[in-house]
Structure formats: structure tokens, C-alpha cells
Amino acid sequence: MKKSINILLIALLFWFTLDITGFSLGKFHLVESPGILSADAFWWIIFVACSILFLLKEKQGKYVLSIFLAAWAVIQYSSHWNYTIFGATEIKLKGYNEYFANTYHIIPASDNILIPDLYHIILHILIISLLVLIIIYILKQRNVKISN
């Protein structure tokens, strides 16, 4: 399980780093960089610190990383999926679609419902997957019976 956590952690570190650097191939824009002085960059630094703590001091790091991931999942939900599920105001939807207009969408942006781009869909899958694995790992270490 620890190996799976490490693989997901490295994948998420790589994926989130693409947000900081931006990533495009020709006309394909996966994610645009918000800049080094952005909230994303600040959040990335915290994530890197939590990841290093987990890798070097697992006993304490697993708790710090799981709390960080839980907070990140809540923020991402409230910024994206809450509006997809429950609807967005016309102003919110227009602003969101304009901000992410140049990024790749597997489902085209809509004037009626907020549709996250491909980058954010994969980001959210990685965050939730890693959080679930770390929680299971913590529970197993504490000898909590988990049904299969």
C-alpha cells in the first residue's frame, strides 16, 4: 500500500507542478500557469512541504498530508464540482468559462452548467485517490478493521 501511495503522491506532485509551469503542445493547452506569485504557487509550496514531510517522517507526515489533502479536496469541490452539481449563477459560469477558455475540455464548456476542464478532472481524481489511500493506510496501521 505504501508503494501505491508513493506512486500517487509523485503523480500528483507532477500533475500539480504542471499548473505552476503551464503545459501546452501546439494548440493543445492542458493548463495555463497562473504565475509564480499566485495562490496556486503558494498552495503548491505547502503541498511540496507536506509531501517531503510524509516521505522523510512518515509517522507525522501521513497526518499532515492527509489533513492537507482533505482541505484541498474541499476547496476544489467548492470551486468546481459544487457549481457543476448544484448550478452556478450566470456571472460565475461566464467568469469560469472565460478563465478556463483556453484549456482542453473533454466535455465542451457550456453556457448552462459548469464543466471542469481535463486538467482539473484528473487533478481531483488524484487528490481524492491519494486521500482515500492514506486514510486506509492510517486505519490499517492503527489496526482498524476495514471490510473488503
N, C-alpha and C positions, 0 to 999 in steps of 0.2 A: 504494500500500500504506500509506503514511503517513497518508493521509486515512482509510482504514478503521481503522487503529489509533486515531487520534484519536476517531473516532466511537464505537468500542467503549469506549475509555477514559472518555469522557464518559458513556456509557450505564452503565458500571459505577460510576462516581462517583455518578451519580444513584441507581442502584439501592441501593448500599450506604448512601447517605445516608438512604434510607427506613428502614433498620434503626435508625439513630440517632434519627430523628424519630418512627418508627412510622407506619403508614398503614392507615386504616380508612375504609370508606364504608358507613355504616349498620351492618348486621350482618356485612358482609364485612371480615374482618381479614386483610390481607395479611401484615403483620409488626408485632409489638409492640416498642416501644422498650425496650431493657434499661436505659436511663438513661445520663446523661452521664458517670457515674463507672464505667462498665462496661469490661470488656476489649474489647468491640466498639468503644467510643468511642476507646479508645487505639489500636486497630488501624486505625480509620478515619483518625485523625490521621496515622499513619505512611503510610497509603495516599495521602492528600492530598499529603503532603510528597514522596513518590516520584513522584506524578503531576506535580506542579509542576516538580520537577527534570527529568523527562522532557520536559515542554513547553518549558522555558526553556533547558535544557542537554542536548539530546538525546544528544550524544556519550557523556556519562557516565550520563545518566538512563536510557537504554534498558537498561543493565546492571543498575542498581539496581532499576528497576521489574520487570525480568524475574526477578531473584532474589526480590524481594518476592512476586510473583505465584506463583512456584514454591512458596515456603514456605506461602503462603496456600492453594494448591491441596492441598498435603499435609495441612495442618491440617483443611481442610474434608473431605477424604477420610476422614481418621481419625476425625472427629467424626460423620460421616453415612454415607457410602457403604460404608465398611468393615463397618459393622454391617448394612447392607442386604444386602450381598453374602455375608458370612460369618456372619451371625447375631449377635444380641445376647442378653445374659443377660436374664432376666425383670425384674430390677431396673433394668437400663439401659433396656430397652424401655418399662417403665412410667414411669420418670422422663422419658424423651424425649417420650413421648406426652402426659404431663401438662404439660410445659414448653411444648410447641407445640400444645396442645389448642385454643386459640382462633384459630389461624391457618388460612388456607384450604389445603386439600389437594385436588389434582386426583384423587389416589387416596386414598381414606379411610384414616385411621390404622388400624393392625392390631395385634392382640394377639400376632401370630406373627412379624411381620417389621417392621423399622424402615422407615418410609416418610417421606422428607423432604417438607416442605410445598412449595407452589408457589414461595414466595419463595426458598427455598434451591435448588430445582432451577434456576431462572433465574439465580440468583447463580453457581452452579457452572458453568453453560454460559458465562456472560460471562467468568468468571475463566479458564477453560481456553481459550476462543476468543482472548482477548486475549493470553494467554501464548504460544499457538501462533503467532499473527501476529507478535508481537515477536521470537520466536526465528527465524522465517523471515526477517523484516526484517534482523535482525542477520547472519544467514548470507549473505543476498544482498549486504549491504554489504561483507562480507568476501570476496566472490566465491566462495563455496562453491556448487558446482553442486547444485541441488535438482531432482530429477526431477519432472515434471508428471504 
